[in-house]
Amino acid sequence: GQNIDQPTEMTATEGAIVQINCTYQTSGFNGLFWYQQHAGEAPTFLSYNVLDGLEEKGRFSSFLSRSKGYSYLLLKELQMKDSASYLCAVRDSNYQLIWGAGTKLIIKP
Amino acid sequence: IAGITQAPTSQILAAGRRMTLRCTQDMRHNAMYWYRQDLGLGLRLIHYSNTAGTTGKGEVPDGYSVSRANTDDFPLTLASAVPSQTSVYFCASSLGPNNEQFFGPGTRLTVL
């Protein structure tokens, strides 16, 4: 079967750095996405990785290791507005997105 | 219209009733998707359309149908609603199947 695993919840302090991990087992791999979803709102696109390595975009970075079936999202200089759920999704061999359940990130002052 | 819109925002529905959730995008995206999101579970794909005139089944298609008569609209119909269809429904679109998806604001549906 296909499976995406991420921690259910994480807590971090404003101004700090947090790393959210995602491991996957899917039928084929055609890229990995990270989305942010604030409570009661729609998911919004954050990053995309298809090759191994680190993609940096401002305060957010995403890393991929295809051989390990592993990715992480790194958030630096945390702000209160970063409190949200972070969704990991893998595009499989049929080009459909398989989604993890999301990691709820709580930022404390 | 700017982006992707959904209607209604929320709905309470009696079991056995028919319901159509509407989705419209003005980005001229070729691909559109319907997901449901339930607490503790990831987004699950119900149906998708890679281009106008074509549709396909996702992970959880039973009890739902879709049509794609034109590029902009992708309605989702529940023929006879059941309580297990209580969920938040998101419509999404992308330029093509290879591109990132943009989501509508969602419809919160409760079936009693």
Interface residues (C-beta under 8 A of the other chain):
Chain A: I4 N30 G31 F33 E41 A42 P43 T44 F45 Y48 L87 A89 Y95 Q96 L97 I98 W99 G100 A101 G102
Chain B: G40 L41 G42 L43 R44 L45 Y48 G58 E59 F90 P97 N98 E100 Q101 F102 F103 G104 P105 G106
